[in-house]
Amino acid sequence: MSQDNVIELKKPDTFVDDPISDILRQGARKLLAEALEAEIENFLALYADLKDAQGRQRVTRNGYLPERQIQTGIGAVAVSVPRARDRQTDQQTQRIRFSSSILPPYLRKTKSIEELIPWLYLKGVSTGDFSEALAALVGKDAPGLSPSTISRLKASWQQDLEAWQQRDLSGKRYVYIWADGIYCNVRMEERQCLLVIIGATKDGQKELVALESGFRESELSWTDVLVDLKHRGLTQGPELAIGDGSLGFWKALAKVYGNTRWQRCWVHKTANVLNKLPKSLQAKAKKKLHQIWMAPEKDEAQQHFDDFISIYESKYPKAVECLEKDRDGLLTFYDFPSEHWRHIRTTNPIESTFSTVRLRTAKVRSCFSATTVLTMAFQLCRGAEKRWIKLHRPERIAEVIRGVKFVNGIEKNRIAA
């Protein structure tokens, strides 16, 4: 492409104080002032019966604190917080103080702006570009939006991660867990592998259980993760673990939680099998594999399994061997409630979440440390955790815990009846 045809992207204009934004800010200031007045009136009403030594009202109004600017999504809004006074002079009596719950003393940015800062960083805006990026949103003179803010945030995120990694798990019970090793394409001395475990609780909620750095997906690394979970109180193993074909995880699981059953991820297995077939055959083969794990009953799945083997065995033995060696582990889900099949056939909760991590690391040119990658992944996971889909029919989890037998996803006693 010639230089004449190169299109330069226009930098965003700085915050424009247009009439609509001005009206919105004036309305916001008025509503905020009214809310603060109502708050202090309620506060004074609580102590209306209190008198000082001279018989006067003990707690009264005392003007306003100095006006300050609050950064919001519509620009800066000026506010003055009311102040109260306690006339009690007795040093033995605790003084009554008013502190607004609407505007805490050191608040300078609304929660939406507070959340915007880490979100922009984690989505790919570099530390040095923050002032320019946010100028178009809240104004170039907005305080607290400098690169140093991000540095402080990253330090805070690291402390949050360390506290989370040491939390007590004695009250937890995860019925299903999804495990995977995620590689991030960042410039480091050694390729970073994140060992991730997501668990489903007794009420069907999905939670981030473990996130650690590992040396590839080795048995030793996974053993360290699982043993640490057990030492922190997770003594009862899950009923089912879902993962890819990494031998390291399954060997470690057998050591630490020997009674947990295995379900191999169909997404990983499909990709592995197709990689051993010519591209011209992959679309048709994928449909055949789809028929296996979408079959309503295990016998039908076994039949589709045999069909795939008979079609491809003679010409593509490696693809058939890749599928056949994990036959039992691929069909374990038939022994669990059918309402949960959509969740337990793949490690999709991990894959979908960490696509964001890969996107962020791909955008950043500079080198990362192992701690930075782990901290960033933790923050992204905690944000994604709020959107994870709850298990369908969570009441069936209690039956799984009690050891109820399921055949083709249906309770065995119900079949007999």
Contacts in CASP RR format, 6 or more apart in sequence:
PFRMAT RR
TARGET T0000
AUTHOR 0000-0000-0000
METHOD contacts of the structure
MODEL  1
MSQDNVIELKKPDTFVDDPISDILRQGARKLLAEALEAEIENFLALYADL
KDAQGRQRVTRNGYLPERQIQTGIGAVAVSVPRARDRQTDQQTQRIRFSS
SILPPYLRKTKSIEELIPWLYLKGVSTGDFSEALAALVGKDAPGLSPSTI
SRLKASWQQDLEAWQQRDLSGKRYVYIWADGIYCNVRMEERQCLLVIIGA
TKDGQKELVALESGFRESELSWTDVLVDLKHRGLTQGPELAIGDGSLGFW
KALAKVYGNTRWQRCWVHKTANVLNKLPKSLQAKAKKKLHQIWMAPEKDE
AQQHFDDFISIYESKYPKAVECLEKDRDGLLTFYDFPSEHWRHIRTTNPI
ESTFSTVRLRTAKVRSCFSATTVLTMAFQLCRGAEKRWIKLHRPERIAEV
IRGVKFVNGIEKNRIAA
11 132 0 8 1.000
12 133 0 8 1.000
12 135 0 8 1.000
12 136 0 8 1.000
13 136 0 8 1.000
14 135 0 8 1.000
14 136 0 8 1.000
14 139 0 8 1.000
14 140 0 8 1.000
15 75 0 8 1.000
15 135 0 8 1.000
15 136 0 8 1.000
15 137 0 8 1.000
15 138 0 8 1.000
15 139 0 8 1.000
15 140 0 8 1.000
21 74 0 8 1.000
21 75 0 8 1.000
24 74 0 8 1.000
25 72 0 8 1.000
25 74 0 8 1.000
25 75 0 8 1.000
25 76 0 8 1.000
25 77 0 8 1.000
28 72 0 8 1.000
28 74 0 8 1.000
28 77 0 8 1.000
29 77 0 8 1.000
29 78 0 8 1.000
29 79 0 8 1.000
32 77 0 8 1.000
32 79 0 8 1.000
32 102 0 8 1.000
32 103 0 8 1.000
33 79 0 8 1.000
33 80 0 8 1.000
35 102 0 8 1.000
36 79 0 8 1.000
36 81 0 8 1.000
36 82 0 8 1.000
36 100 0 8 1.000
36 102 0 8 1.000
36 103 0 8 1.000
37 82 0 8 1.000
39 82 0 8 1.000
39 100 0 8 1.000
39 101 0 8 1.000
39 102 0 8 1.000
40 61 0 8 1.000
40 82 0 8 1.000
40 84 0 8 1.000
40 98 0 8 1.000
40 100 0 8 1.000
43 59 0 8 1.000
43 84 0 8 1.000
43 98 0 8 1.000
44 59 0 8 1.000
44 60 0 8 1.000
44 61 0 8 1.000
44 84 0 8 1.000
47 58 0 8 1.000
47 59 0 8 1.000
47 96 0 8 1.000
48 57 0 8 1.000
50 57 0 8 1.000
50 58 0 8 1.000
50 59 0 8 1.000
50 96 0 8 1.000
51 57 0 8 1.000
51 58 0 8 1.000
52 58 0 8 1.000
52 87 0 8 1.000
52 88 0 8 1.000
52 89 0 8 1.000
53 89 0 8 1.000
53 90 0 8 1.000
56 87 0 8 1.000
57 87 0 8 1.000
58 86 0 8 1.000
58 87 0 8 1.000
58 88 0 8 1.000
58 96 0 8 1.000
59 84 0 8 1.000
59 85 0 8 1.000
59 86 0 8 1.000
59 87 0 8 1.000
59 96 0 8 1.000
60 84 0 8 1.000
60 85 0 8 1.000
60 87 0 8 1.000
61 82 0 8 1.000
61 83 0 8 1.000
61 84 0 8 1.000
61 85 0 8 1.000
62 83 0 8 1.000
62 84 0 8 1.000
62 85 0 8 1.000
63 82 0 8 1.000
63 83 0 8 1.000
64 80 0 8 1.000
64 81 0 8 1.000
64 82 0 8 1.000
64 83 0 8 1.000
65 80 0 8 1.000
65 81 0 8 1.000
65 82 0 8 1.000
65 83 0 8 1.000
66 80 0 8 1.000
67 78 0 8 1.000
67 79 0 8 1.000
67 80 0 8 1.000
68 78 0 8 1.000
68 79 0 8 1.000
68 80 0 8 1.000
68 108 0 8 1.000
69 76 0 8 1.000
69 77 0 8 1.000
69 78 0 8 1.000
69 108 0 8 1.000
69 143 0 8 1.000
70 76 0 8 1.000
70 77 0 8 1.000
70 78 0 8 1.000
70 79 0 8 1.000
70 103 0 8 1.000
70 107 0 8 1.000
70 108 0 8 1.000
70 109 0 8 1.000
70 110 0 8 1.000
71 108 0 8 1.000
71 109 0 8 1.000
71 110 0 8 1.000
71 113 0 8 1.000
71 138 0 8 1.000
71 142 0 8 1.000
71 143 0 8 1.000
71 145 0 8 1.000
72 109 0 8 1.000
72 110 0 8 1.000
72 112 0 8 1.000
72 113 0 8 1.000
72 138 0 8 1.000
73 110 0 8 1.000
73 112 0 8 1.000
73 113 0 8 1.000
73 137 0 8 1.000
73 138 0 8 1.000
75 137 0 8 1.000
75 138 0 8 1.000
75 139 0 8 1.000
75 142 0 8 1.000
76 138 0 8 1.000
76 139 0 8 1.000
76 142 0 8 1.000
79 103 0 8 1.000
81 100 0 8 1.000
81 103 0 8 1.000
82 98 0 8 1.000
82 100 0 8 1.000
83 98 0 8 1.000
84 96 0 8 1.000
84 97 0 8 1.000
84 98 0 8 1.000
86 95 0 8 1.000
86 96 0 8 1.000
86 97 0 8 1.000
88 95 0 8 1.000
88 96 0 8 1.000
99 105 0 8 1.000
108 143 0 8 1.000
108 144 0 8 1.000
109 144 0 8 1.000
113 138 0 8 1.000
116 134 0 8 1.000
116 137 0 8 1.000
117 130 0 8 1.000
117 134 0 8 1.000
117 145 0 8 1.000
117 149 0 8 1.000
117 150 0 8 1.000
117 153 0 8 1.000
118 153 0 8 1.000
118 157 0 8 1.000
118 379 0 8 1.000
120 130 0 8 1.000
120 133 0 8 1.000
120 134 0 8 1.000
121 127 0 8 1.000
121 130 0 8 1.000
121 150 0 8 1.000
121 153 0 8 1.000
122 356 0 8 1.000
122 360 0 8 1.000
122 376 0 8 1.000
122 379 0 8 1.000
122 380 0 8 1.000
123 359 0 8 1.000
123 360 0 8 1.000
124 360 0 8 1.000
124 363 0 8 1.000
124 364 0 8 1.000
125 133 0 8 1.000
126 364 0 8 1.000
127 147 0 8 1.000
127 150 0 8 1.000
127 151 0 8 1.000
128 147 0 8 1.000
130 145 0 8 1.000
130 146 0 8 1.000
130 147 0 8 1.000
130 149 0 8 1.000
130 150 0 8 1.000
131 140 0 8 1.000
131 145 0 8 1.000
131 146 0 8 1.000
131 147 0 8 1.000
134 142 0 8 1.000
134 145 0 8 1.000
135 142 0 8 1.000
138 145 0 8 1.000
154 372 0 8 1.000
154 375 0 8 1.000
157 375 0 8 1.000
157 376 0 8 1.000
157 378 0 8 1.000
157 379 0 8 1.000
158 371 0 8 1.000
158 375 0 8 1.000
160 378 0 8 1.000
160 379 0 8 1.000
161 211 0 8 1.000
161 374 0 8 1.000
161 375 0 8 1.000
161 378 0 8 1.000
164 378 0 8 1.000
165 211 0 8 1.000
165 212 0 8 1.000
166 232 0 8 1.000
167 232 0 8 1.000
168 232 0 8 1.000
168 233 0 8 1.000
169 229 0 8 1.000
169 232 0 8 1.000
169 233 0 8 1.000
169 234 0 8 1.000
170 232 0 8 1.000
170 233 0 8 1.000
170 234 0 8 1.000
170 235 0 8 1.000
171 233 0 8 1.000
172 201 0 8 1.000
172 233 0 8 1.000
172 234 0 8 1.000
173 201 0 8 1.000
173 202 0 8 1.000
173 236 0 8 1.000
173 401 0 8 1.000
174 199 0 8 1.000
174 200 0 8 1.000
174 201 0 8 1.000
174 207 0 8 1.000
174 209 0 8 1.000
174 234 0 8 1.000
174 237 0 8 1.000
174 238 0 8 1.000
175 200 0 8 1.000
175 201 0 8 1.000
175 202 0 8 1.000
175 204 0 8 1.000
175 238 0 8 1.000
175 239 0 8 1.000
175 240 0 8 1.000
175 397 0 8 1.000
175 400 0 8 1.000
175 401 0 8 1.000
176 199 0 8 1.000
176 200 0 8 1.000
176 238 0 8 1.000
176 239 0 8 1.000
176 240 0 8 1.000
176 241 0 8 1.000
176 242 0 8 1.000
176 340 0 8 1.000
176 343 0 8 1.000
176 344 0 8 1.000
176 391 0 8 1.000
177 197 0 8 1.000
177 198 0 8 1.000
177 199 0 8 1.000
177 200 0 8 1.000
177 209 0 8 1.000
177 238 0 8 1.000
177 240 0 8 1.000
177 241 0 8 1.000
177 242 0 8 1.000
178 197 0 8 1.000
178 198 0 8 1.000
178 199 0 8 1.000
178 241 0 8 1.000
178 242 0 8 1.000
178 243 0 8 1.000
178 347 0 8 1.000
178 349 0 8 1.000
178 350 0 8 1.000
179 195 0 8 1.000
179 196 0 8 1.000
179 197 0 8 1.000
179 222 0 8 1.000
179 241 0 8 1.000
179 242 0 8 1.000
179 243 0 8 1.000
179 249 0 8 1.000
179 253 0 8 1.000
179 347 0 8 1.000
179 350 0 8 1.000
180 196 0 8 1.000
180 243 0 8 1.000
180 244 0 8 1.000
180 265 0 8 1.000
180 347 0 8 1.000
180 350 0 8 1.000
180 351 0 8 1.000
180 354 0 8 1.000
181 193 0 8 1.000
181 194 0 8 1.000
181 195 0 8 1.000
181 196 0 8 1.000
181 217 0 8 1.000
181 246 0 8 1.000
182 193 0 8 1.000
182 194 0 8 1.000
182 196 0 8 1.000
182 350 0 8 1.000
182 354 0 8 1.000
182 357 0 8 1.000
182 358 0 8 1.000
182 377 0 8 1.000
183 191 0 8 1.000
183 192 0 8 1.000
183 193 0 8 1.000
183 194 0 8 1.000
184 192 0 8 1.000
184 194 0 8 1.000
184 357 0 8 1.000
184 358 0 8 1.000
184 361 0 8 1.000
184 368 0 8 1.000
184 373 0 8 1.000
184 377 0 8 1.000
185 358 0 8 1.000
185 361 0 8 1.000
185 362 0 8 1.000
186 192 0 8 1.000
186 361 0 8 1.000
186 364 0 8 1.000
186 367 0 8 1.000
186 368 0 8 1.000
186 373 0 8 1.000
187 365 0 8 1.000
187 366 0 8 1.000
187 367 0 8 1.000
187 368 0 8 1.000
188 367 0 8 1.000
188 368 0 8 1.000
188 369 0 8 1.000
188 370 0 8 1.000
188 373 0 8 1.000
190 215 0 8 1.000
192 213 0 8 1.000
192 368 0 8 1.000
192 370 0 8 1.000
192 373 0 8 1.000
193 213 0 8 1.000
193 214 0 8 1.000
193 215 0 8 1.000
193 216 0 8 1.000
193 217 0 8 1.000
193 221 0 8 1.000
194 211 0 8 1.000
194 212 0 8 1.000
194 213 0 8 1.000
194 214 0 8 1.000
194 354 0 8 1.000
194 357 0 8 1.000
194 373 0 8 1.000
194 374 0 8 1.000
194 377 0 8 1.000
195 210 0 8 1.000
195 211 0 8 1.000
195 212 0 8 1.000
195 213 0 8 1.000
195 214 0 8 1.000
195 217 0 8 1.000
195 221 0 8 1.000
195 222 0 8 1.000
195 225 0 8 1.000
196 208 0 8 1.000
196 210 0 8 1.000
196 211 0 8 1.000
196 350 0 8 1.000
196 354 0 8 1.000
196 381 0 8 1.000
197 208 0 8 1.000
197 209 0 8 1.000
197 210 0 8 1.000
197 211 0 8 1.000
197 225 0 8 1.000
197 229 0 8 1.000
198 206 0 8 1.000
198 207 0 8 1.000
198 208 0 8 1.000
198 209 0 8 1.000
198 349 0 8 1.000
198 350 0 8 1.000
198 388 0 8 1.000
199 206 0 8 1.000
199 207 0 8 1.000
199 208 0 8 1.000
199 209 0 8 1.000
199 238 0 8 1.000
200 206 0 8 1.000
200 207 0 8 1.000
200 343 0 8 1.000
200 391 0 8 1.000
200 397 0 8 1.000
201 207 0 8 1.000
202 397 0 8 1.000
202 398 0 8 1.000
202 401 0 8 1.000
203 394 0 8 1.000
203 397 0 8 1.000
204 390 0 8 1.000
204 391 0 8 1.000
204 394 0 8 1.000
204 397 0 8 1.000
205 388 0 8 1.000
205 390 0 8 1.000
205 391 0 8 1.000
206 349 0 8 1.000
206 385 0 8 1.000
206 388 0 8 1.000
206 389 0 8 1.000
206 390 0 8 1.000
206 391 0 8 1.000
207 385 0 8 1.000
208 378 0 8 1.000
208 381 0 8 1.000
208 382 0 8 1.000
208 385 0 8 1.000
209 229 0 8 1.000
209 234 0 8 1.000
210 225 0 8 1.000
210 228 0 8 1.000
210 229 0 8 1.000
211 374 0 8 1.000
211 377 0 8 1.000
211 378 0 8 1.000
211 381 0 8 1.000
212 221 0 8 1.000
212 224 0 8 1.000
212 225 0 8 1.000
212 228 0 8 1.000
212 374 0 8 1.000
213 370 0 8 1.000
213 373 0 8 1.000
213 374 0 8 1.000
214 221 0 8 1.000
215 221 0 8 1.000
217 246 0 8 1.000
217 248 0 8 1.000
217 249 0 8 1.000
218 248 0 8 1.000
219 247 0 8 1.000
219 248 0 8 1.000
219 249 0 8 1.000
219 251 0 8 1.000
219 252 0 8 1.000
221 248 0 8 1.000
222 246 0 8 1.000
222 248 0 8 1.000
222 249 0 8 1.000
222 251 0 8 1.000
222 252 0 8 1.000
222 253 0 8 1.000
223 252 0 8 1.000
223 255 0 8 1.000
223 256 0 8 1.000
225 252 0 8 1.000
226 252 0 8 1.000
226 253 0 8 1.000
226 255 0 8 1.000
226 256 0 8 1.000
226 257 0 8 1.000
227 256 0 8 1.000
230 256 0 8 1.000
230 257 0 8 1.000
237 257 0 8 1.000
237 259 0 8 1.000
237 260 0 8 1.000
238 257 0 8 1.000
238 260 0 8 1.000
239 260 0 8 1.000
239 261 0 8 1.000
239 336 0 8 1.000
239 400 0 8 1.000
239 401 0 8 1.000
240 260 0 8 1.000
240 261 0 8 1.000
240 262 0 8 1.000
240 263 0 8 1.000
240 332 0 8 1.000
240 333 0 8 1.000
240 336 0 8 1.000
240 344 0 8 1.000
241 249 0 8 1.000
241 253 0 8 1.000
241 257 0 8 1.000
241 260 0 8 1.000
241 261 0 8 1.000
241 262 0 8 1.000
241 263 0 8 1.000
242 263 0 8 1.000
242 264 0 8 1.000
242 265 0 8 1.000
242 344 0 8 1.000
242 345 0 8 1.000
242 346 0 8 1.000
242 347 0 8 1.000
243 249 0 8 1.000
243 262 0 8 1.000
243 263 0 8 1.000
243 264 0 8 1.000
243 265 0 8 1.000
243 268 0 8 1.000
243 347 0 8 1.000
244 264 0 8 1.000
244 265 0 8 1.000
244 268 0 8 1.000
244 269 0 8 1.000
244 347 0 8 1.000
245 264 0 8 1.000
245 265 0 8 1.000
245 268 0 8 1.000
245 269 0 8 1.000
245 326 0 8 1.000
250 262 0 8 1.000
253 260 0 8 1.000
253 262 0 8 1.000
261 332 0 8 1.000
261 335 0 8 1.000
262 329 0 8 1.000
262 332 0 8 1.000
263 329 0 8 1.000
263 330 0 8 1.000
263 332 0 8 1.000
263 333 0 8 1.000
263 344 0 8 1.000
263 345 0 8 1.000
264 326 0 8 1.000
264 329 0 8 1.000
264 330 0 8 1.000
264 332 0 8 1.000
265 345 0 8 1.000
265 346 0 8 1.000
265 347 0 8 1.000
266 289 0 8 1.000
266 293 0 8 1.000
266 330 0 8 1.000
266 345 0 8 1.000
266 346 0 8 1.000
267 346 0 8 1.000
267 347 0 8 1.000
267 348 0 8 1.000
267 351 0 8 1.000
268 346 0 8 1.000
268 347 0 8 1.000
269 289 0 8 1.000
269 322 0 8 1.000
269 323 0 8 1.000
269 326 0 8 1.000
269 330 0 8 1.000
270 286 0 8 1.000
270 289 0 8 1.000
272 322 0 8 1.000
273 285 0 8 1.000
273 289 0 8 1.000
273 319 0 8 1.000
273 322 0 8 1.000
273 323 0 8 1.000
274 282 0 8 1.000
274 285 0 8 1.000
274 286 0 8 1.000
274 289 0 8 1.000
274 319 0 8 1.000
276 316 0 8 1.000
276 318 0 8 1.000
276 319 0 8 1.000
276 322 0 8 1.000
277 285 0 8 1.000
277 312 0 8 1.000
277 316 0 8 1.000
277 319 0 8 1.000
281 316 0 8 1.000
285 308 0 8 1.000
285 312 0 8 1.000
285 319 0 8 1.000
288 304 0 8 1.000
288 307 0 8 1.000
288 308 0 8 1.000
288 311 0 8 1.000
289 308 0 8 1.000
289 323 0 8 1.000
291 304 0 8 1.000
292 301 0 8 1.000
292 304 0 8 1.000
292 305 0 8 1.000
292 308 0 8 1.000
292 330 0 8 1.000
293 301 0 8 1.000
293 330 0 8 1.000
293 333 0 8 1.000
293 345 0 8 1.000
295 301 0 8 1.000
295 303 0 8 1.000
295 304 0 8 1.000
296 408 0 8 1.000
297 334 0 8 1.000
297 408 0 8 1.000
298 331 0 8 1.000
298 334 0 8 1.000
298 407 0 8 1.000
298 408 0 8 1.000
301 331 0 8 1.000
301 334 0 8 1.000
302 331 0 8 1.000
305 323 0 8 1.000
305 327 0 8 1.000
305 331 0 8 1.000
308 320 0 8 1.000
308 323 0 8 1.000
309 320 0 8 1.000
309 323 0 8 1.000
309 324 0 8 1.000
312 319 0 8 1.000
312 320 0 8 1.000
313 320 0 8 1.000
323 330 0 8 1.000
333 340 0 8 1.000
333 341 0 8 1.000
333 344 0 8 1.000
333 345 0 8 1.000
334 406 0 8 1.000
334 407 0 8 1.000
334 408 0 8 1.000
334 409 0 8 1.000
335 405 0 8 1.000
335 406 0 8 1.000
335 407 0 8 1.000
335 409 0 8 1.000
336 344 0 8 1.000
336 400 0 8 1.000
336 406 0 8 1.000
336 409 0 8 1.000
337 393 0 8 1.000
337 396 0 8 1.000
337 399 0 8 1.000
337 400 0 8 1.000
337 406 0 8 1.000
337 409 0 8 1.000
337 411 0 8 1.000
338 406 0 8 1.000
338 408 0 8 1.000
338 409 0 8 1.000
338 410 0 8 1.000
339 391 0 8 1.000
339 392 0 8 1.000
339 393 0 8 1.000
339 396 0 8 1.000
340 391 0 8 1.000
340 392 0 8 1.000
340 393 0 8 1.000
340 396 0 8 1.000
341 409 0 8 1.000
342 392 0 8 1.000
343 349 0 8 1.000
343 389 0 8 1.000
343 391 0 8 1.000
343 392 0 8 1.000
349 388 0 8 1.000
352 384 0 8 1.000
353 380 0 8 1.000
353 381 0 8 1.000
353 384 0 8 1.000
353 388 0 8 1.000
354 377 0 8 1.000
356 380 0 8 1.000
356 384 0 8 1.000
357 376 0 8 1.000
357 377 0 8 1.000
357 380 0 8 1.000
360 376 0 8 1.000
360 380 0 8 1.000
361 368 0 8 1.000
361 373 0 8 1.000
361 376 0 8 1.000
391 397 0 8 1.000
399 411 0 8 1.000
404 411 0 8 1.000
404 412 0 8 1.000
404 413 0 8 1.000
405 411 0 8 1.000
405 412 0 8 1.000
406 412 0 8 1.000
407 415 0 8 1.000
END
